[in-house]
Amino acid sequence: MAIGDKYTDLTRYLENCGKNTISLTIDEIDVVIGGVLPPWVRNPNRHPWANGNQSFAAGWRNAGYVVTNEDRQNQIITFTKE
């Protein structure tokens, strides 16, 4: 499996949203990707929404987005087109 393949539904969703900036709850992201979101993304002590080169980040990076805000309290992630 190529890097990010597990998250291609997120890539497609962002590519087709037509927005430069979009905010989604973690639950909405999980629905978009078919319920395969790893449970550790909800852990407040981890930083899964970093714009690194890991497979998880490839889901938004492949669509040309970066995470510009992570509201951990409300579990809302904001993606912005690069």
SEVEXDO-578242 format. One line per field, with one value per residue: residue in three letters; chain; x, y, z of N, C-alpha, C, O in turn. Coordinates in Angstrom, 3 decimals, always signed. Layout:
BEGIN
residu (ALA/...)
chaine (A/...)
n.px (X/...)
n.py (Y/...)
n.pz (Z/...)
ca.px (X/...)
ca.py (Y/...)
ca.pz (Z/...)
c.px (X/...)
c.py (Y/...)
c.pz (Z/...)
o.px (X/...)
o.py (Y/...)
o.pz (Z/...)
***
This chain:
BEGIN
residu (MET/ALA/ILE/GLY/ASP/LYS/TYR/THR/ASP/LEU/THR/ARG/TYR/LEU/GLU/ASN/CYS/GLY/LYS/ASN/THR/ILE/SER/LEU/THR/ILE/ASP/GLU/ILE/ASP/VAL/VAL/ILE/GLY/GLY/VAL/LEU/PRO/PRO/TRP/VAL/ARG/ASN/PRO/ASN/ARG/HIS/PRO/TRP/ALA/ASN/GLY/ASN/GLN/SER/PHE/ALA/ALA/GLY/TRP/ARG/ASN/ALA/GLY/TYR/VAL/VAL/THR/ASN/GLU/ASP/ARG/GLN/ASN/GLN/ILE/ILE/THR/PHE/THR/LYS/GLU)
chaine (A/A/A/A/A/A/A/A/A/A/A/A/A/A/A/A/A/A/A/A/A/A/A/A/A/A/A/A/A/A/A/A/A/A/A/A/A/A/A/A/A/A/A/A/A/A/A/A/A/A/A/A/A/A/A/A/A/A/A/A/A/A/A/A/A/A/A/A/A/A/A/A/A/A/A/A/A/A/A/A/A/A)
n.px (+0.845/+0.642/+1.968/-0.448/-2.611/-4.667/-6.093/-7.254/-9.890/-10.259/-8.485/-9.763/-12.190/-11.381/-10.225/-12.478/-14.086/-14.088/-13.225/-11.003/-10.336/-11.297/-13.116/-13.361/-14.905/-13.389/-14.958/-16.430/-14.380/-13.698/-16.006/-15.874/-13.621/-14.440/-14.534/-12.009/-10.270/-7.535/-7.628/-5.891/-5.774/-7.442/-6.258/-5.180/-2.525/-0.996/+0.163/-1.295/-2.108/-0.104/+1.750/+3.376/+5.249/+4.023/+1.826/-0.810/-0.983/-0.680/-3.175/-4.392/-2.323/-1.820/-3.958/-3.300/-3.494/-2.866/-2.764/-4.025/-5.102/-5.789/-8.200/-8.276/-9.969/-12.610/-12.377/-11.903/-10.609/-8.795/-8.267/-6.225/-5.829/-2.778)
n.py (-1.177/+2.146/+5.219/+7.001/+5.849/+4.683/+6.858/+8.056/+8.761/+11.025/+12.719/+12.964/+14.098/+16.610/+17.662/+18.003/+19.750/+22.452/+24.660/+27.052/+27.036/+24.791/+23.517/+20.687/+18.348/+15.840/+13.576/+13.958/+13.741/+11.084/+9.816/+10.564/+9.130/+6.557/+5.352/+4.489/+5.870/+6.160/+5.365/+6.796/+9.430/+11.047/+11.456/+13.730/+14.101/+13.511/+14.427/+14.174/+15.662/+16.998/+18.410/+16.504/+13.895/+11.486/+8.657/+9.244/+12.092/+12.361/+12.145/+14.715/+16.279/+15.328/+16.407/+18.995/+20.554/+21.976/+21.536/+24.101/+24.826/+23.368/+22.559/+21.249/+20.977/+21.156/+19.330/+19.988/+20.312/+22.386/+22.822/+24.235/+25.392/+25.101)
n.pz (+0.000/-0.908/+0.462/+2.185/+0.887/+2.380/+3.119/+0.927/+0.431/+1.988/+0.698/-1.832/-0.994/-0.001/-2.335/-3.875/-2.464/-3.013/-1.589/-0.129/+2.512/+5.002/+7.720/+9.725/+11.908/+13.972/+13.993/+11.606/+9.728/+10.143/+9.188/+6.482/+5.643/+5.900/+8.421/+9.287/+10.843/+12.971/+16.478/+18.142/+17.229/+18.617/+21.004/+23.353/+23.952/+21.809/+18.517/+15.916/+13.780/+12.517/+9.829/+8.504/+6.808/+7.136/+6.597/+7.360/+7.203/+4.490/+3.407/+3.432/+2.473/-0.116/-1.429/-1.556/+0.719/+3.984/+7.526/+9.396/+11.764/+14.882/+16.900/+19.778/+21.978/+20.992/+19.020/+16.281/+13.082/+10.964/+7.589/+5.088/+1.804/+0.124)
ca.px (+0.000/+1.425/+1.727/-1.670/-3.700/-5.750/-6.790/-7.581/-11.223/-10.066/-7.873/-10.825/-13.149/-10.799/-10.069/-13.792/-14.877/-14.185/-12.934/-9.599/-10.234/-12.433/-12.986/-14.114/-14.696/-12.729/-16.017/-16.722/-13.247/-13.825/-17.071/-15.352/-12.661/-15.037/-14.372/-10.689/-9.426/-6.936/-8.131/-4.928/-5.888/-8.226/-5.436/-4.689/-1.073/-0.335/+0.000/-1.491/-2.490/+1.085/+1.847/+4.565/+5.219/+3.452/+0.704/-2.012/-0.953/-0.772/-4.580/-4.661/-1.207/-2.009/-4.998/-2.755/-3.883/-2.107/-3.556/-3.671/-5.583/-6.246/-8.934/-8.340/-11.114/-13.824/-11.998/-12.110/-9.360/-8.947/-7.354/-6.137/-5.160/-1.437)
ca.py (+0.000/+3.382/+6.180/+7.783/+5.127/+4.452/+8.120/+8.653/+9.369/+12.381/+13.467/+13.269/+15.008/+17.952/+18.115/+18.327/+20.632/+23.776/+25.706/+27.271/+26.659/+23.985/+22.974/+19.453/+17.698/+14.545/+12.623/+14.142/+13.171/+9.638/+9.409/+10.747/+8.082/+5.241/+4.793/+3.880/+6.810/+5.489/+5.917/+7.694/+10.819/+11.787/+11.570/+15.110/+14.120/+13.214/+15.485/+13.488/+16.581/+17.685/+18.365/+15.725/+13.005/+10.205/+8.208/+9.954/+13.446/+12.299/+12.325/+16.121/+16.844/+14.961/+17.282/+20.351/+21.266/+21.840/+21.822/+25.429/+24.971/+22.145/+22.887/+19.963/+20.950/+20.881/+18.325/+20.543/+20.474/+23.311/+22.583/+25.383/+25.110/+25.722)
ca.pz (+0.000/-0.998/+1.529/+2.056/+0.220/+3.332/+3.323/-0.372/+0.483/+2.504/-0.403/-2.807/-0.370/+0.014/-3.725/-4.434/-1.596/-3.629/-0.612/+0.215/+3.919/+5.448/+9.066/+9.912/+13.193/+13.835/+13.627/+10.178/+8.989/+10.251/+8.259/+5.123/+5.289/+6.058/+9.757/+9.512/+11.586/+14.126/+17.737/+18.776/+16.773/+19.618/+22.198/+23.467/+24.149/+20.533/+17.514/+14.642/+12.705/+12.014/+8.368/+8.175/+5.646/+7.485/+5.786/+7.780/+6.647/+3.030/+3.049/+3.105/+1.702/-1.526/-1.977/-1.591/+1.928/+5.217/+8.715/+9.886/+13.141/+15.538/+18.117/+20.487/+22.890/+20.210/+18.042/+14.948/+12.337/+9.842/+6.471/+4.193/+0.540/+0.030)
c.px (+0.894/+1.059/+0.467/-2.836/-4.909/-6.633/-7.153/-8.974/-11.154/-9.450/-8.941/-11.829/-12.625/-10.626/-11.394/-14.606/-15.014/-13.886/-11.434/-9.322/-11.488/-12.126/-13.910/-13.877/-13.983/-13.755/-16.372/-15.609/-13.344/-14.900/-16.565/-14.446/-13.169/-14.769/-13.044/-9.732/-8.848/-7.392/-7.177/-5.046/-6.680/-7.443/-4.855/-3.178/-0.292/-0.617/-0.174/-1.753/-1.323/+1.157/+3.102/+4.374/+4.647/+2.212/-0.570/-2.081/-1.056/-2.206/-4.919/-3.546/-1.356/-3.082/-4.528/-3.128/-2.853/-3.074/-3.081/-4.203/-6.092/-6.876/-9.171/-9.568/-12.393/-13.604/-12.347/-10.747/-9.645/-7.848/-7.386/-5.324/-3.822/-1.351)
c.py (+1.245/+4.323/+6.984/+7.060/+4.921/+5.697/+8.821/+9.272/+10.790/+13.264/+13.894/+14.271/+16.446/+18.508/+18.603/+19.314/+22.043/+24.931/+25.828/+26.883/+25.900/+23.435/+21.766/+18.932/+16.375/+13.483/+12.733/+13.540/+11.650/+9.109/+9.478/+9.590/+6.673/+4.553/+4.131/+4.811/+6.110/+6.139/+6.914/+9.141/+11.682/+12.017/+12.982/+15.216/+13.798/+14.358/+14.864/+14.429/+17.429/+17.480/+17.641/+14.856/+11.637/+9.911/+8.989/+11.348/+13.456/+12.492/+13.758/+16.733/+16.537/+15.807/+18.734/+21.195/+21.056/+22.097/+23.162/+25.693/+23.628/+22.547/+21.577/+19.875/+20.559/+19.837/+18.765/+20.797/+21.383/+23.047/+23.816/+24.991/+25.840/+26.642)
c.pz (+0.000/+0.151/+1.220/+1.419/+1.122/+3.481/+2.006/-0.386/+1.040/+1.424/-1.403/-2.256/-0.398/-1.400/-4.298/-3.601/-2.160/-2.691/-0.400/+1.659/+4.303/+6.830/+9.191/+11.320/+12.933/+13.453/+12.148/+9.325/+9.000/+9.308/+6.820/+4.721/+5.577/+7.386/+10.033/+10.253/+12.810/+15.437/+18.400/+18.312/+17.749/+20.915/+22.281/+23.650/+22.882/+19.565/+16.125/+13.468/+12.229/+10.502/+7.918/+6.950/+5.965/+6.632/+6.090/+7.144/+5.129/+2.565/+2.704/+2.280/+0.214/-2.207/-2.039/-0.389/+3.033/+6.373/+9.256/+11.285/+13.638/+16.863/+18.863/+21.384/+22.152/+19.130/+16.617/+14.313/+11.153/+8.831/+5.568/+2.965/+0.518/-1.161)
o.px (+1.798/-0.023/+0.331/-3.947/-6.049/-7.780/-7.337/-9.218/-11.909/-9.846/-9.010/-12.265/-13.342/-10.857/-11.417/-15.713/-15.959/-14.260/-10.695/-8.218/-12.601/-11.025/-15.081/-12.778/-13.980/-13.449/-16.594/-15.881/-13.101/-14.719/-16.798/-14.499/-12.408/-14.775/-12.952/-8.525/-9.592/-7.529/-7.622/-4.464/-6.595/-7.923/-4.118/-2.613/+0.939/-1.530/+0.692/-1.633/-1.527/+0.670/+3.815/+3.453/+4.768/+1.632/-1.317/-3.120/-1.476/-2.435/-5.671/-3.799/-1.053/-3.106/-5.257/-3.086/-2.080/-4.078/-1.898/-3.809/-6.733/-6.175/-10.153/-10.147/-13.164/-14.534/-12.986/-9.861/-10.615/-6.662/-8.453/-4.278/-3.734/-0.306)
o.py (+1.365/+4.227/+7.567/+7.589/+4.981/+5.600/+10.037/+10.215/+11.661/+14.417/+15.065/+15.181/+17.374/+19.694/+19.520/+19.680/+22.755/+26.069/+24.847/+26.455/+26.308/+22.950/+21.817/+19.060/+15.864/+12.585/+11.714/+12.899/+11.002/+8.058/+8.562/+9.123/+5.708/+3.325/+3.289/+4.569/+5.530/+7.362/+7.787/+10.020/+12.909/+12.701/+13.397/+16.301/+13.813/+15.156/+15.008/+14.037/+18.469/+16.478/+18.122/+15.060/+10.715/+10.812/+9.350/+11.737/+14.454/+12.954/+13.994/+17.620/+17.384/+15.908/+19.605/+22.423/+20.098/+22.791/+23.346/+26.667/+22.868/+22.839/+20.879/+18.799/+19.730/+19.492/+18.037/+21.405/+21.180/+23.045/+24.375/+24.349/+27.023/+27.248)
o.pz (+0.827/+0.731/+0.145/+1.401/+0.661/+3.916/+1.979/-1.140/+0.610/+1.255/-1.777/-2.962/-0.773/-1.634/-5.120/-3.997/-1.819/-2.974/-0.479/+1.996/+3.974/+7.088/+8.813/+11.860/+11.813/+12.669/+11.494/+8.310/+7.981/+8.694/+6.032/+3.583/+5.504/+7.471/+10.926/+10.286/+13.601/+15.491/+19.145/+18.947/+17.708/+21.818/+21.386/+23.518/+22.888/+19.779/+15.262/+12.308/+11.603/+9.979/+7.037/+6.158/+5.158/+6.026/+5.181/+6.611/+4.544/+1.448/+1.759/+1.465/-0.627/-3.434/-2.514/-0.460/+3.019/+6.212/+9.540/+11.927/+12.911/+17.831/+18.607/+21.531/+22.633/+18.400/+15.857/+14.913/+10.423/+9.161/+5.314/+3.068/+0.845/-1.399)
***
